[in-house]
Amino acid sequence: MAFYKVDMSVQHTIKINLTGGVVSAGDLYEILVIAEKAGATNIYFGTRQQLYFHIDDSLLNDMNYNMLGAEIAYELGVEEYPNIVSSYVADTIFNTEGWLKEGVYKDIFDLFTHQPKLKINIADSGQSFVPFFTGNLNFISSGVSNYWYLYVRFPKTNQVCCWPALVYSDDIPEVSKVIEGLIYSNKTKFYDKAVIDEQLFFNMLKPLMSHEQAITHPLNLPEFFLPYYEGFNKYGSNKYWLGIYRRNECFELSFLKDVCMLCLQTRVGQLYITPWKSILIKSIDNTDRQYWGSLLNKYRLNVRHAANELNWQVEDQCPEGLALKRQLVREFEEADMRTYRLCFAIKTQPRTGLFGSVILKKQTGEHWEIMYTRDFNPNSKDFVVYKKRVPKAEIIKHLEELCRIYYSFYADNELKTGNDHSHTEDTGEPVKQKTVHQCINCLSVYDETYGDNENGISPGIAFSDVLNYSCPVCGSSKAYFEEKKWA
């Protein structure tokens, strides 16, 4: 690793990839000591399970020397080599079935001999804690032991295709290297293009592949559910895991050093970084739980935040996005909003690949675009525009409306599958319902109580009295609206 030239006018951001989101307590402690010597006081984690810290330029060369001595690879203010994301963090606590276990993950990680430039996700199909399709190469476990589906999302696009065969576990690193070489040597065909010829890609890749197995069953992913990932939680016969989230995405370096030392003292070998910028410690013995409680007390850490604060994705090192998230979370609390089974993403930059069923995307000035994914599935890349040019002060109003739309959609789906939850209050009397009209293409709702300002329709106008109506979001005509009953 070469020495970096010091720029005396800036502070530097250091990024270290923690492969698969797992790091030994000893290795993390070594990183923290080097960061501390370089003047860092806080540590941050990213949505791709990587680690960040900031140092003054005057200490950069000393830090570089220490990193070289410890053989720790890092990047300085760039993101040329994205981290490999994995669902290893969810193993045994959010998913206990299937053939994909600790040893398989580790074997795959150890076989990587190159630093990937493409984003790689390695995910268990039985969990929904770690996103499946936020990578360029998305390996998802199949029902056949040691074989994986491969979904390719071409760089700087939302175009996703499924490789028409399963990939063997030991071949994942080499397959990743081969595909990366193919894409980068043919950037005019497969990189940052509006439309990509998938069949051409398959034809060029086919001669380079080996150990394939035919796909006999299509990929079947679980319905999205974000487990509560904070606090002490029991699993197995006599083990606990501890999840720690920080509202400001900032972990005190001294706290993490104490975490590493306690791991070593209690024979906990590894720590796990989640895509939600939190940390998990597994395999805590019941007899050692008191020591972890004391550590949380020492740093006065809360490990029971509201669920509607934990289901957000914000770009890494983004103060603007984080500030908006904190504002909206406060407004969610004041409105007592239900966000169960939803997750939200805030994008201030294009093509950040965040994971969410509802997406806030910054437009020019202080305006925002609100989108959601088809069927509110956060693993979908099929986006529906809900509202454009929304002032920041009005975002919460539209999110409340979109949440109501989602729960209407969700309740309808439950009824279709026979999960009929009757609309009754504690008195046993039916809840009074009203009729609204919903666009079947984008799920926008016309509610006569509010009218439609964008179409110049005043509150109180019945849908039947509106002539030549068109959806303000997708432009569909009145014929594409269906009656819905809302409580």
N, C-alpha and C positions, 0 to 999 in steps of 0.2 A: 504494500500500500504506500503510495507516494505521499510526501509531505505537502500540505496545502499552503499556498501563499496566504499570508495574513492580510486581511483588509481591516485597517485600524478604525473604520467608521461604522462597523456593524456588529450586531450580536449574531451568533451562529446557532442554527438549529441542527442538532445531531439526531439522525435516525438509525436505529438498530432493528433489523428484522429478527423476530423471535419465531423461528420456523414452526408453522402449524399452531402458533399460539401457546406453546409450552416451553418452559425454561426451568432448568434445575435451580434449586435455591442457591447452590454454590456459584453457578455461573452468573445469576442475576446479582448476587452480592458483589462479585468482582466488577461488573459493569457499574454498579452504584458507587463503589469506592473510587473508580476512575472519574466518574461524573462529579463526585463530591470534590475531588482534588482539583477539578477544572472549574470549580465555583458554582456548580449547579446545586439548587436547593429543592427543586421539584421535578417530578417525573410525570409524563403524560403517555397515554396509550392511544392507539389509533383503531379505526374500524377494520383494518386488516391485521389486527393483533400484533402491531409493531410498537416500539418504544421510542419516545422522543425526550430530549432535554435541551436546554439552552445554555450556552456559555459565552463569556466575553472573548473577543478576538485575541486579546493578549495572552490567553492560556491555551490557544488552539494547538500550537506546536507541541506543548507538553502533553496535552491530551492525546494527540496523534501518536506520540512516542509510546505512551502507556498502552494505547490500543494495539499498536504493533506488537509490543511485548506480550500482551495477553492473547494475541491472534484473534481479535474481535473485529469483524468487518462492520463498517458503518458508512453512511452517506452524509454529506455535508450540504444541507439546504436543497437537496434534490430528491426526486422520487424515480430514479432510473430503474431500480430493481424493486418491484413491489413484493411484499411478503407473501408467502404461501399461506393461505387461510385453510384451517381444518376444523372439523367438528370434534376433534379429540377432547376439547374442553367439555363436551356434553356427555362423553362416555361414562357409563355406570350411574350417572345422576339424572340426566334427562332422557337417556335411552339405554335400555338394558338388554334388548333383544338383538338377534342377528349375529353374523359372523365377524363383523368389524370390531376389533378390540385393540387395546393398547399396542400390542406387538406388531400388528399390521401397519398402523400409523408410523411407528418408529422405523420399521423396515423400509417403508416408502421414503421417508425423510432422508434416511441414511444413504439411499441410492442416488440422490441428486448430486451430481458432480459439477453442475453449472449454476450460475445465478440467473434465474429466469427474468426476462424483461416483460413477459406477458404475466398477467394476473392469473394465478392458479388457485382454484378451490377444490378441496378434497373433503367431501361431505357424506355423512351417513344418511341414507334416504329415510330412516326411521325417526329423525329428529327434525325440529323446526327452529331450533335456537340459533343455528349458524346458517346464513343465507346460502342458497344453492347456486345462483346464477350471477353473482356479482363479479365473477372472474371472467377472463377470456377463455380459459380452459377449465371447464367445470366437470370434475370427475365425481359421479354420484353412485354409491354402492347399489348393486343389483341383488336379486335373489339368489344368484349363483356365487358360491364362495370364491372370494378373491377376484371377482370380475366386476367391472365398472361401466356404467354408461358414461359417454363423453359428449358433453354439449359445448360447442364452440361458439363463443360470441366474438365476432371479429372486432379487432381493436378500433376504438372510437366510433362504434356503431351500436345499435340495439338489435342487430340481426343475429339470431341464434339458430344454429342447426345441430342436429343430433347425428353423430358419426354412426353409420349403420351397422355397427358391431360392438361387442363388449371388449374392454381393454383389461388385460391381466395386471394385477397389482404391481408386480416387479417391473412392468414395462412403463408405468406412469412417468417416471423421470425421463426415460429415453424418448417416449412418445411426445412429451412436452417439448423437449429439445428439438426434435424433428419438426414439429408443427411450427415452433417459433422460427426456425430457420427457413421454412417454406414461406411463411407469411412475410418475414422481413426481406427475403430475397425477391419477393413479388409484391411489393407494397402498392404498386399501381393497380393491382387486381384485388388485394385482400385487406388493405389498410386504409381506414378513413374514407370509405367509398359509400355513396348513397345507396347503391344496390350492388350486391356481390353475387357472383355466379357460384352458387354452392356446388353444383355438379362438377364444375371445373376444379374446384378445390378438392372434392372427393377423388376425382380422377388423378390429380397430381399427387395426392397423399397416399392413395392405395398401394402403390409399389413399395412404399417406405414402411409399411406397417407389418407386424407379425404377431403371433400368439393370439389371434382374435377368436372370438366365439360368437356365434349368431345370436341376435336378440330374439328371444321367443316370447317375451312379455313386455309390453310398454311400461315405461317408468310410471310408478304410482306414488306420488308424494303425499305426505300427511297434510291434513288441513292445518293452516297456520295457527299456532298457539305459542305465545311467548311466555315461557315459565317465569315465575318470580325468582330472580337470580340473586337475591340479597339475603343476608343473615345466616344464622346457624340452621342447618337442615340435616335431618338424619337420613341415612341410606344404608342398605345392607343390614347386618345383624347388630353391629355396635360401632358404626363409623358415622362421622359428621363431615359435611362440607360447609365452608364459610364463603359467602359472596360479599364483596365490598365494592360499592359504587360511590363516586364522588360527584356531587352536583356541578362543580366547576371543572370536572375532568382532570383534576390535579391531585397527585398523591405526593405527600411530603417524602422527600428522599430518606430522611431519618426514620420515618415510619416503615418504609419498605425494607430498609436495612434490618430493623427489628423483626419484621415478618420473616425475612430470610434466616436470621439467627434462630428464631423460634422454630422454624421448619427443621433446621439442622439439629436442634436440641431434642425435638420430639420425633425425629426420623420421618419427617414428611419430605419426600424427595423433590417434588416439583410444584411449580405454580403455573396457573393457566390464565391467559389473557383472553377476554371475550371480545366479539365484534361490537359489543355495547360499551366498550372502553372501561370495563370493570375487571376485577381480578377474582379468581376462585382458588381456594385452597381445599384440596380433598384429603381423604384418609386421616382425618383428625380423630384420635382415640377419645372415647368418652372421658377417660381420666385426665386428658390434656385440655379439655374444653375450657376449664377455668383459666388456663394461661392465656388463651386467645381472648377470653372475655376481659381479662386484665389489660391486655394490649390495646383493645378497643377503648377501654376506659382511660388509659394513659393518654391517648390522642383524642379522646372525646368524639369518637366517630359514631354517627348514626347509621345503622344498617337496616332501617325499615322505612325507606322512602315510599311514597305513594306509587301504585302501579302505573298511573298515567304520567309519571315522570320517567319511568324506566324504558318506555317503548319509543324512544326517539333516536334517530341517527342524524348526526351533524358532521360536517366535513372536519377533517383533522386540522387542529391549530387554526380554528376559525372563530375569532371573538364575536363577529357579527352574528353568525348562525347560533352560537351558544347563547348570546344575549336574547335573541328572539325566542329561542326554545324556553328559556327561563321565564320570559314574559308570558308566553302562551301557557306554560304549565301553571303559573299563578292564576291566570284567567280560567283555565280548566277547573282548578280547585274552587274558585269563587262561583263558577257556574255549576259545580257538582256534576261535571260531565263524565259519562261512562265511555271508556275507550277500549273495553275488553275486545280482544282479537284484532285490534287495529294497531298499526305502527306508523310513525310519521318520520319524514325525512325533510331536511332543510338544505337546499342547494343554492349556494351563492355563486358557484362557478359551473360552467357547462361540463357535462360528461364526467361527473365525479363518481358515478356508479353506486350511489347510496341505495340502501334497501328500505322500502317502505310501501305501504298500501295507500297512503295519502302523502303527496309530495308538494312542498312549497318551493317554488323556483323563482329566484330573484329576476326581475325584469329591469328595465331602465329606471333610473331614479330610485324612489322609495316604494315602487310598486312590485307586487308579487303575483305570480300565476299559481293557481291551485289545481292540482291534477290528482287523479287516483288511478289505480291499476284495475284492469278489467276483473270484475267479480271481487274487487278489494283483495286480491291475492298478491302479497308483497313480492312473491317470486316471479310475478309476471313482468314482462317488459312491454306490455300492451297498455299504453297510457291513454287516459281519457281526460281532456281538458274540462275542468269544471267552471272555473272563473278566471278571467284575465284582468290584468291591471288593477289589482286589489290594493288599496292603501294599507299600510301596516296596521293602522288602528282598526280596520274592518276585518282583518283576517279571522279573528275569533268568532265573529258572527257567522261567517261562511263555514268555518269548521264545525260549529254547532249544527248547522243545517245539514252538512255532509254526514255527520255522525248519525243524525236522525234518518237520513236516507239509507245509510248502511244497515242500521238495525231494522228498518223496514224490510230491506232486501234479505237480511239474515233470518228474520222471523218467517218470511215467506218461504225460504228454502227449508227451514225446519218443518213447516207445515206440510210441504210437499213430500218430505221423507217420513212423515208420520209423527214427528216430535211436536205434538200440539200442546202449546202452553196457553191456556185460556187467559183471556184478558180480564181478570177480576182483581179487585182490591181486597183488603182484609175483611171487609164487610160481606164479601161474597157477591156484591152487586156488580154487574158488568160495568167496565169503564166506558164512558161516553166516547165514541169514535167520530171522526169526521172523514169526509171523502176528499182526496187530493188526486191529481192526475200526474203520472210519471212517464217520462220518455223511456221507451224500451231500449233505445240505443245508447244513451249516456246516463240514464237514471236521474236526470234533472227533474225537479218537481214543480208543478204549478199548484200553488195553494191560494185559493181565492181570498183567504184572510189577509194575505200580503200583496196579492196582485203580482205584477211583473214590471218593475221600473224600466228595465232595459227595452221592453217592448211598449212602454208608455201606457201600461194597463194599471189603473188605480186599484187599491185594496177594495175587496168586496164584490168584484166582478166575477160572476160564475163562469166556469170554463166553457159551458155550453153557449154562453152569450158572446164569446170571443170569436171573431171571424178571421180567417186566413192567418191563424196563429202559427208561428215557427219557434222551435226551441232556441233560446238565447245562447245555448252552449254549442250544440252540434248542428243546428239548422233544420232538424227534422220537422216535418209538417204535423199538424194536429192529429192526423190519422195514426201517428206512431205513439200516442199517449194512451196509457191504460189507467183505469180507475184503481185506486188503492185506498184501503181503510187504515187510518192512523189513529192511535190512541192519543 
